[in-house]
Amino acid sequence: MNKPLQGKIALVAGGTRGAGRGIAVELGAAGATVYVTGRTTRESRSEYGRPETIEETAELVTEAGGEGIAVQVDHLEPEQVRALVERIERDHGRLDVLVNDIWGGELLAQWETPLWEHDLAGGLRLLRLAIDTHVITSHYALPLLIKRPGGLVVEMTDGTKEYNDRNYRVSFFYDHAKSAVLRLAFGQAHDLRPYGCAAVALSPGWLRSEMMLELFGVGEDNWRDATAREPHFVISESPRYVGRAVAALAADPEVMRWSGESLDSGRLAREYGFTDLDGSQPDCWRYLVEVQDPGRPADATGYR
């Protein structure tokens, strides 16, 4: 099998579930050694209270053809992040790919709630989880990444810059968090350019995460059943789709052409030719603009 990332070392920060898990697995499928971090292990759970663990993700990475290494890290704790990076340097002497997918704000975002009515403590906690974690992780990881040209930082967010600039997302705190991450990628691209390393912001489309599938009472094998309840779910995509986007970027010798840009899984699928698990190429953000947001009937024809 083709292993374009054989010998590469990746860190997926926030790889317990969702997009982080899909990214870690696809990096493993491409041959990478992947450090998977998060707070939930088989021994202890984070405030989410969900069953997915970093050990499970690491095992999936190994099964896919790479090497998965699970490390429990709270990315709001600088010393834990410092120790993680020191371990990677000690064990491998390099870091080629950093994926900042730390999030944790689903339970804190109050939909369509004005700033002054939103729970303040919850909103500020959301910002810390979504922004501070990324800054802390990059602060400690980038000195190792820049030791070799060709390194890649992927800042995971929700929505492209074009879409988020034109649309208010969920609530004040959620909107600020997801837009701020776009700027984190832009700023890191500036700082990394002299070292021949790239940084991009990347958004999946409507993600069939474990939490989303559970919400609709379906699994990955029968996800289309959820369209009876939400017809526009027809444009949804698996976490592996955005994972393939990251793997394609990491294997691209000309990845610098993307540095500083806001990207999405559908756009990169057209560029690199990969598909989702079902062989389709969902183009969610174009679908949202042209079909869902204008209130047209759900129809993914021409969009996947």
TIMAR-431585 format. One record per residue (C-alpha): y, z, x; residue number from 1. Coordinates in pm, 1 decimal. Layout:
BEGIN
yy:Y | zz:Z | xx:X | nr:NUM
...
END
This chain:
BEGIN
yy:0.0 | zz:0.0 | xx:0.0 | nr:1
yy:357.5 | zz:-64.1 | xx:103.8 | nr:2
yy:514.4 | zz:253.9 | xx:243.0 | nr:3
yy:874.0 | zz:162.4 | xx:334.1 | nr:4
yy:971.8 | zz:530.1 | xx:372.8 | nr:5
yy:680.3 | zz:631.5 | xx:594.6 | nr:6
yy:809.5 | zz:882.9 | xx:850.0 | nr:7
yy:1127.4 | zz:952.4 | xx:653.1 | nr:8
yy:1224.0 | zz:1306.8 | xx:554.7 | nr:9
yy:1385.5 | zz:1367.6 | xx:217.2 | nr:10
yy:1524.9 | zz:1672.3 | xx:41.7 | nr:11
yy:1534.7 | zz:1666.1 | xx:-336.9 | nr:12
yy:1748.9 | zz:1965.4 | xx:-424.4 | nr:13
yy:1672.5 | zz:2050.5 | xx:-784.0 | nr:14
yy:1334.1 | zz:1880.9 | xx:-802.5 | nr:15
yy:1158.4 | zz:2111.9 | xx:-1044.4 | nr:16
yy:1168.6 | zz:1879.8 | xx:-1345.2 | nr:17
yy:1344.7 | zz:1583.2 | xx:-1503.4 | nr:18
yy:1512.0 | zz:1328.2 | xx:-1280.6 | nr:19
yy:1455.0 | zz:1542.0 | xx:-971.5 | nr:20
yy:1080.1 | zz:1538.3 | xx:-1024.5 | nr:21
yy:1077.7 | zz:1163.2 | xx:-1089.4 | nr:22
yy:1280.4 | zz:1099.1 | xx:-775.1 | nr:23
yy:1061.7 | zz:1320.9 | xx:-558.5 | nr:24
yy:744.9 | zz:1148.0 | xx:-678.5 | nr:25
yy:879.3 | zz:798.8 | xx:-616.9 | nr:26
yy:1002.0 | zz:892.1 | xx:-269.6 | nr:27
yy:650.7 | zz:1020.4 | xx:-206.1 | nr:28
yy:499.7 | zz:698.5 | xx:-338.8 | nr:29
yy:709.9 | zz:515.2 | xx:-81.7 | nr:30
yy:558.0 | zz:733.0 | xx:193.5 | nr:31
yy:827.4 | zz:994.9 | xx:249.6 | nr:32
yy:784.3 | zz:1361.7 | xx:327.0 | nr:33
yy:975.3 | zz:1532.9 | xx:47.4 | nr:34
yy:1107.5 | zz:1887.3 | xx:39.7 | nr:35
yy:1128.6 | zz:1991.5 | xx:-324.7 | nr:36
yy:1355.4 | zz:2283.8 | xx:-402.0 | nr:37
yy:1439.1 | zz:2482.4 | xx:-711.1 | nr:38
yy:1424.1 | zz:2831.2 | xx:-852.8 | nr:39
yy:1110.9 | zz:2816.4 | xx:-1066.7 | nr:40
yy:776.3 | zz:2873.2 | xx:-897.0 | nr:41
yy:433.4 | zz:2970.2 | xx:-1021.6 | nr:42
yy:530.0 | zz:3331.6 | xx:-954.2 | nr:43
yy:878.9 | zz:3341.9 | xx:-1104.4 | nr:44
yy:1097.8 | zz:3148.7 | xx:-1346.7 | nr:45
yy:1468.5 | zz:3076.1 | xx:-1350.2 | nr:46
yy:1697.7 | zz:3144.7 | xx:-1645.9 | nr:47
yy:1563.9 | zz:2824.1 | xx:-1803.3 | nr:48
yy:1237.4 | zz:2997.6 | xx:-1880.3 | nr:49
yy:1053.0 | zz:2666.8 | xx:-1860.8 | nr:50
yy:700.4 | zz:2614.1 | xx:-1723.6 | nr:51
yy:762.1 | zz:2333.2 | xx:-1472.9 | nr:52
yy:745.9 | zz:2448.5 | xx:-1109.6 | nr:53
yy:842.5 | zz:2318.9 | xx:-768.7 | nr:54
yy:479.3 | zz:2350.3 | xx:-659.3 | nr:55
yy:374.5 | zz:2108.5 | xx:-933.2 | nr:56
yy:633.7 | zz:1857.1 | xx:-821.8 | nr:57
yy:527.4 | zz:1887.0 | xx:-457.4 | nr:58
yy:165.4 | zz:1827.9 | xx:-557.2 | nr:59
yy:266.2 | zz:1516.3 | xx:-751.9 | nr:60
yy:451.0 | zz:1389.9 | xx:-442.7 | nr:61
yy:137.5 | zz:1429.7 | xx:-233.0 | nr:62
yy:-79.8 | zz:1266.4 | xx:-498.5 | nr:63
yy:159.4 | zz:970.8 | xx:-503.8 | nr:64
yy:106.4 | zz:911.3 | xx:-132.3 | nr:65
yy:368.8 | zz:1118.5 | xx:44.5 | nr:66
yy:381.2 | zz:1480.1 | xx:154.6 | nr:67
yy:534.9 | zz:1728.5 | xx:-84.3 | nr:68
yy:669.1 | zz:2060.7 | xx:40.4 | nr:69
yy:788.5 | zz:2316.9 | xx:-213.5 | nr:70
yy:1054.9 | zz:2568.9 | xx:-111.0 | nr:71
yy:1211.6 | zz:2815.1 | xx:-351.6 | nr:72
yy:1587.8 | zz:2798.5 | xx:-309.0 | nr:73
yy:1882.4 | zz:2909.4 | xx:-518.7 | nr:74
yy:2144.1 | zz:2654.4 | xx:-412.6 | nr:75
yy:2426.6 | zz:2889.9 | xx:-507.5 | nr:76
yy:2317.5 | zz:3113.9 | xx:-219.9 | nr:77
yy:2452.2 | zz:2969.2 | xx:108.3 | nr:78
yy:2212.0 | zz:3163.0 | xx:329.9 | nr:79
yy:1911.6 | zz:3029.7 | xx:140.9 | nr:80
yy:2036.6 | zz:2674.2 | xx:182.3 | nr:81
yy:2112.2 | zz:2732.5 | xx:550.0 | nr:82
yy:1759.5 | zz:2862.4 | xx:605.2 | nr:83
yy:1614.0 | zz:2561.3 | xx:425.2 | nr:84
yy:1797.0 | zz:2313.1 | xx:644.4 | nr:85
yy:1707.3 | zz:2506.9 | xx:958.3 | nr:86
yy:1342.8 | zz:2486.0 | xx:853.4 | nr:87
yy:1365.2 | zz:2109.0 | xx:801.2 | nr:88
yy:1527.6 | zz:2066.2 | xx:1141.6 | nr:89
yy:1274.7 | zz:2290.3 | xx:1310.5 | nr:90
yy:977.8 | zz:2115.4 | xx:1150.7 | nr:91
yy:1096.3 | zz:1754.3 | xx:1160.6 | nr:92
yy:1419.6 | zz:1727.9 | xx:1356.9 | nr:93
yy:1572.3 | zz:1492.3 | xx:1101.9 | nr:94
yy:1684.4 | zz:1442.4 | xx:743.8 | nr:95
yy:1707.5 | zz:1088.7 | xx:608.7 | nr:96
yy:1767.7 | zz:1135.1 | xx:237.2 | nr:97
yy:1947.9 | zz:1412.2 | xx:50.4 | nr:98
yy:1934.4 | zz:1407.5 | xx:-329.0 | nr:99
yy:2165.9 | zz:1657.6 | xx:-495.0 | nr:100
yy:2011.3 | zz:1688.1 | xx:-839.7 | nr:101
yy:2083.7 | zz:2055.8 | xx:-899.1 | nr:102
yy:2206.1 | zz:2107.9 | xx:-1253.8 | nr:103
yy:2097.2 | zz:2390.5 | xx:-1483.7 | nr:104
yy:2366.7 | zz:2356.3 | xx:-1746.0 | nr:105
yy:2179.1 | zz:2241.0 | xx:-2057.2 | nr:106
yy:2169.1 | zz:2587.7 | xx:-2208.1 | nr:107
yy:2535.6 | zz:2651.6 | xx:-2130.0 | nr:108
yy:2705.9 | zz:2341.6 | xx:-2270.4 | nr:109
yy:2843.7 | zz:2389.2 | xx:-2622.6 | nr:110
yy:2863.0 | zz:2045.9 | xx:-2784.4 | nr:111
yy:3197.3 | zz:1932.9 | xx:-2928.6 | nr:112
yy:3351.3 | zz:2274.8 | xx:-2873.5 | nr:113
yy:3718.7 | zz:2291.4 | xx:-2766.3 | nr:114
yy:3796.6 | zz:2452.5 | xx:-2433.2 | nr:115
yy:3954.0 | zz:2759.1 | xx:-2593.1 | nr:116
yy:3650.2 | zz:2818.5 | xx:-2816.5 | nr:117
yy:3384.3 | zz:2752.0 | xx:-2552.5 | nr:118
yy:3223.5 | zz:3057.9 | xx:-2400.1 | nr:119
yy:3425.0 | zz:3101.7 | xx:-2081.7 | nr:120
yy:3159.2 | zz:3273.7 | xx:-1873.0 | nr:121
yy:2905.1 | zz:3009.1 | xx:-1969.9 | nr:122
yy:3146.7 | zz:2727.0 | xx:-1894.0 | nr:123
yy:3234.3 | zz:2862.8 | xx:-1551.7 | nr:124
yy:2867.3 | zz:2921.7 | xx:-1476.0 | nr:125
yy:2798.3 | zz:2558.9 | xx:-1572.2 | nr:126
yy:3061.4 | zz:2439.9 | xx:-1324.8 | nr:127
yy:2916.5 | zz:2653.3 | xx:-1048.1 | nr:128
yy:2565.3 | zz:2524.3 | xx:-1112.1 | nr:129
yy:2677.2 | zz:2161.8 | xx:-1130.9 | nr:130
yy:2938.0 | zz:2145.9 | xx:-854.7 | nr:131
yy:2922.9 | zz:2443.1 | xx:-617.0 | nr:132
yy:2549.4 | zz:2393.9 | xx:-561.6 | nr:133
yy:2604.5 | zz:2035.5 | xx:-450.2 | nr:134
yy:2890.0 | zz:2128.6 | xx:-216.8 | nr:135
yy:2694.8 | zz:2414.5 | xx:-57.4 | nr:136
yy:2387.6 | zz:2197.9 | xx:-5.6 | nr:137
yy:2577.1 | zz:1908.9 | xx:149.7 | nr:138
yy:2776.1 | zz:2144.8 | xx:370.8 | nr:139
yy:2459.1 | zz:2262.5 | xx:541.9 | nr:140
yy:2249.0 | zz:1946.1 | xx:517.9 | nr:141
yy:2491.4 | zz:1677.8 | xx:633.8 | nr:142
yy:2506.5 | zz:1785.1 | xx:1001.1 | nr:143
yy:2133.8 | zz:1712.4 | xx:1018.8 | nr:144
yy:2157.1 | zz:1390.5 | xx:818.4 | nr:145
yy:2426.7 | zz:1236.1 | xx:1038.3 | nr:146
yy:2216.9 | zz:1270.1 | xx:1353.9 | nr:147
yy:2078.9 | zz:922.2 | xx:1278.5 | nr:148
yy:2255.5 | zz:623.0 | xx:1122.4 | nr:149
yy:2114.0 | zz:505.8 | xx:792.3 | nr:150
yy:2108.6 | zz:841.9 | xx:616.5 | nr:151
yy:2163.3 | zz:851.4 | xx:241.5 | nr:152
yy:2311.7 | zz:1109.5 | xx:3.9 | nr:153
yy:2250.8 | zz:1063.8 | xx:-367.4 | nr:154
yy:2466.4 | zz:1266.3 | xx:-604.0 | nr:155
yy:2297.2 | zz:1277.6 | xx:-943.2 | nr:156
yy:2516.4 | zz:1288.8 | xx:-1251.6 | nr:157
yy:2527.7 | zz:1178.4 | xx:-1614.6 | nr:158
yy:2724.8 | zz:861.1 | xx:-1676.8 | nr:159
yy:2881.2 | zz:596.6 | xx:-1458.8 | nr:160
yy:3241.5 | zz:626.1 | xx:-1349.5 | nr:161
yy:3334.3 | zz:336.4 | xx:-1576.3 | nr:162
yy:3175.1 | zz:500.5 | xx:-1878.5 | nr:163
yy:3295.7 | zz:854.5 | xx:-1809.9 | nr:164
yy:3652.0 | zz:740.7 | xx:-1745.0 | nr:165
yy:3660.6 | zz:600.0 | xx:-2098.2 | nr:166
yy:3457.3 | zz:856.9 | xx:-2288.4 | nr:167
yy:3475.7 | zz:1233.3 | xx:-2341.5 | nr:168
yy:3135.9 | zz:1379.4 | xx:-2258.3 | nr:169
yy:3002.4 | zz:1663.8 | xx:-2475.7 | nr:170
yy:3260.4 | zz:1933.4 | xx:-2398.8 | nr:171
yy:3538.1 | zz:2020.6 | xx:-2151.7 | nr:172
yy:3307.9 | zz:2189.8 | xx:-1902.4 | nr:173
yy:3029.4 | zz:1929.9 | xx:-1921.8 | nr:174
yy:3279.7 | zz:1646.2 | xx:-1896.9 | nr:175
yy:3444.9 | zz:1801.6 | xx:-1593.3 | nr:176
yy:3113.7 | zz:1871.8 | xx:-1420.2 | nr:177
yy:2971.1 | zz:1523.4 | xx:-1455.6 | nr:178
yy:3294.2 | zz:1351.8 | xx:-1356.1 | nr:179
yy:3343.6 | zz:1583.9 | xx:-1058.7 | nr:180
yy:3005.5 | zz:1485.1 | xx:-914.7 | nr:181
yy:3119.2 | zz:1122.3 | xx:-912.2 | nr:182
yy:3406.7 | zz:1226.4 | xx:-690.2 | nr:183
yy:3174.2 | zz:1432.1 | xx:-467.8 | nr:184
yy:2989.5 | zz:1112.5 | xx:-382.1 | nr:185
yy:3314.7 | zz:926.9 | xx:-315.3 | nr:186
yy:3439.8 | zz:1198.6 | xx:-80.7 | nr:187
yy:3113.9 | zz:1225.3 | xx:110.4 | nr:188
yy:3103.7 | zz:847.5 | xx:150.8 | nr:189
yy:3440.0 | zz:870.4 | xx:326.5 | nr:190
yy:3324.6 | zz:1146.8 | xx:559.9 | nr:191
yy:2988.9 | zz:983.4 | xx:636.0 | nr:192
yy:3111.8 | zz:630.1 | xx:703.1 | nr:193
yy:3184.8 | zz:682.9 | xx:1076.6 | nr:194
yy:2823.6 | zz:794.4 | xx:1121.6 | nr:195
yy:2669.8 | zz:494.0 | xx:949.6 | nr:196
yy:2545.9 | zz:701.8 | xx:656.5 | nr:197
yy:2600.0 | zz:637.9 | xx:286.9 | nr:198
yy:2667.6 | zz:845.0 | xx:-23.5 | nr:199
yy:2640.9 | zz:723.2 | xx:-382.1 | nr:200
yy:2662.5 | zz:868.4 | xx:-730.6 | nr:201
yy:2367.0 | zz:777.7 | xx:-948.0 | nr:202
yy:2306.0 | zz:821.4 | xx:-1319.9 | nr:203
yy:1986.6 | zz:767.7 | xx:-1514.5 | nr:204
yy:2012.4 | zz:642.1 | xx:-1869.2 | nr:205
yy:1879.7 | zz:833.3 | xx:-2167.3 | nr:206
yy:1622.1 | zz:1030.6 | xx:-1974.8 | nr:207
yy:1283.6 | zz:1121.9 | xx:-2116.3 | nr:208
yy:1281.5 | zz:1454.6 | xx:-1938.6 | nr:209
yy:1033.3 | zz:1724.8 | xx:-2028.0 | nr:210
yy:1301.2 | zz:1897.6 | xx:-2234.6 | nr:211
yy:1395.8 | zz:1578.7 | xx:-2420.3 | nr:212
yy:1035.4 | zz:1489.7 | xx:-2501.5 | nr:213
yy:979.9 | zz:1844.9 | xx:-2623.9 | nr:214
yy:1291.5 | zz:1823.9 | xx:-2841.3 | nr:215
yy:1152.5 | zz:1517.1 | xx:-3018.2 | nr:216
yy:797.6 | zz:1651.5 | xx:-3032.2 | nr:217
yy:648.6 | zz:1361.8 | xx:-2835.5 | nr:218
yy:497.8 | zz:1294.3 | xx:-2493.0 | nr:219
yy:545.4 | zz:1017.5 | xx:-2243.8 | nr:220
yy:248.1 | zz:832.6 | xx:-2390.0 | nr:221
yy:388.5 | zz:821.1 | xx:-2744.6 | nr:222
yy:762.5 | zz:851.3 | xx:-2686.6 | nr:223
yy:840.3 | zz:560.5 | xx:-2919.0 | nr:224
yy:741.0 | zz:780.7 | xx:-3212.0 | nr:225
yy:1072.5 | zz:961.8 | xx:-3158.3 | nr:226
yy:1263.5 | zz:651.5 | xx:-3267.5 | nr:227
yy:1177.0 | zz:739.5 | xx:-3628.2 | nr:228
yy:1408.1 | zz:1038.0 | xx:-3586.5 | nr:229
yy:1656.2 | zz:883.5 | xx:-3342.3 | nr:230
yy:1641.8 | zz:501.3 | xx:-3344.7 | nr:231
yy:1858.4 | zz:463.5 | xx:-3032.4 | nr:232
yy:1593.7 | zz:649.0 | xx:-2832.3 | nr:233
yy:1444.9 | zz:300.9 | xx:-2798.6 | nr:234
yy:1662.2 | zz:255.4 | xx:-2487.7 | nr:235
yy:1532.3 | zz:571.2 | xx:-2316.1 | nr:236
yy:1370.0 | zz:570.1 | xx:-1973.9 | nr:237
yy:1122.4 | zz:781.6 | xx:-1781.1 | nr:238
yy:1232.4 | zz:996.7 | xx:-1484.9 | nr:239
yy:1031.1 | zz:770.7 | xx:-1257.8 | nr:240
yy:1272.5 | zz:483.6 | xx:-1329.3 | nr:241
yy:1567.1 | zz:652.4 | xx:-1161.4 | nr:242
yy:1319.6 | zz:771.1 | xx:-897.3 | nr:243
yy:1246.5 | zz:409.9 | xx:-813.9 | nr:244
yy:1618.8 | zz:348.6 | xx:-791.7 | nr:245
yy:1652.3 | zz:618.2 | xx:-524.6 | nr:246
yy:1348.0 | zz:490.3 | xx:-334.7 | nr:247
yy:1491.5 | zz:138.0 | xx:-336.3 | nr:248
yy:1825.9 | zz:260.7 | xx:-203.1 | nr:249
yy:1656.7 | zz:469.0 | xx:67.1 | nr:250
yy:1454.3 | zz:168.5 | xx:183.8 | nr:251
yy:1749.1 | zz:-72.1 | xx:186.0 | nr:252
yy:1865.9 | zz:-144.0 | xx:544.2 | nr:253
yy:2199.8 | zz:-251.5 | xx:397.1 | nr:254
yy:2251.4 | zz:57.0 | xx:182.6 | nr:255
yy:2602.7 | zz:99.6 | xx:324.5 | nr:256
yy:2718.7 | zz:-174.8 | xx:87.8 | nr:257
yy:2680.9 | zz:75.0 | xx:-197.3 | nr:258
yy:2848.3 | zz:370.5 | xx:-26.8 | nr:259
yy:3107.6 | zz:542.3 | xx:-241.6 | nr:260
yy:3003.1 | zz:362.1 | xx:-557.6 | nr:261
yy:2891.1 | zz:488.6 | xx:-896.8 | nr:262
yy:2551.4 | zz:337.4 | xx:-980.3 | nr:263
yy:2294.3 | zz:360.7 | xx:-1257.1 | nr:264
yy:1922.1 | zz:299.0 | xx:-1279.1 | nr:265
yy:1952.0 | zz:-14.4 | xx:-1491.9 | nr:266
yy:2193.1 | zz:-184.2 | xx:-1254.8 | nr:267
yy:1976.7 | zz:-107.0 | xx:-953.6 | nr:268
yy:1663.5 | zz:-228.9 | xx:-1134.7 | nr:269
yy:1826.1 | zz:-568.8 | xx:-1172.3 | nr:270
yy:1936.5 | zz:-563.6 | xx:-809.6 | nr:271
yy:1606.1 | zz:-454.9 | xx:-651.7 | nr:272
yy:1357.7 | zz:-580.1 | xx:-911.5 | nr:273
yy:1174.9 | zz:-255.7 | xx:-991.7 | nr:274
yy:1071.3 | zz:-158.0 | xx:-1344.9 | nr:275
yy:1002.6 | zz:152.9 | xx:-1546.7 | nr:276
yy:645.6 | zz:269.7 | xx:-1598.0 | nr:277
yy:599.1 | zz:32.1 | xx:-1892.2 | nr:278
yy:718.0 | zz:-271.6 | xx:-1696.2 | nr:279
yy:1057.9 | zz:-286.7 | xx:-1868.2 | nr:280
yy:1408.3 | zz:-256.1 | xx:-1719.9 | nr:281
yy:1616.0 | zz:-37.1 | xx:-1954.8 | nr:282
yy:1989.2 | zz:-99.7 | xx:-1923.8 | nr:283
yy:2111.1 | zz:210.2 | xx:-2102.9 | nr:284
yy:2480.5 | zz:218.6 | xx:-2018.7 | nr:285
yy:2540.5 | zz:-140.3 | xx:-2129.8 | nr:286
yy:2342.0 | zz:-62.8 | xx:-2446.5 | nr:287
yy:2558.9 | zz:240.8 | xx:-2519.4 | nr:288
yy:2879.3 | zz:39.4 | xx:-2489.4 | nr:289
yy:2759.4 | zz:-266.4 | xx:-2678.3 | nr:290
yy:2522.0 | zz:-120.1 | xx:-2939.4 | nr:291
yy:2517.2 | zz:257.1 | xx:-2988.7 | nr:292
yy:2883.0 | zz:351.3 | xx:-2949.8 | nr:293
yy:3008.5 | zz:75.0 | xx:-3184.2 | nr:294
yy:2764.7 | zz:199.9 | xx:-3447.4 | nr:295
yy:2538.0 | zz:-103.6 | xx:-3452.1 | nr:296
yy:2171.7 | zz:-77.3 | xx:-3557.9 | nr:297
yy:1932.2 | zz:28.4 | xx:-3285.2 | nr:298
yy:1783.8 | zz:-275.5 | xx:-3114.8 | nr:299
yy:1694.0 | zz:-282.8 | xx:-2745.8 | nr:300
yy:1632.1 | zz:-658.4 | xx:-2741.1 | nr:301
yy:1799.2 | zz:-788.5 | xx:-2429.0 | nr:302
yy:1855.8 | zz:-437.2 | xx:-2295.0 | nr:303
yy:1510.6 | zz:-355.0 | xx:-2159.4 | nr:304
END
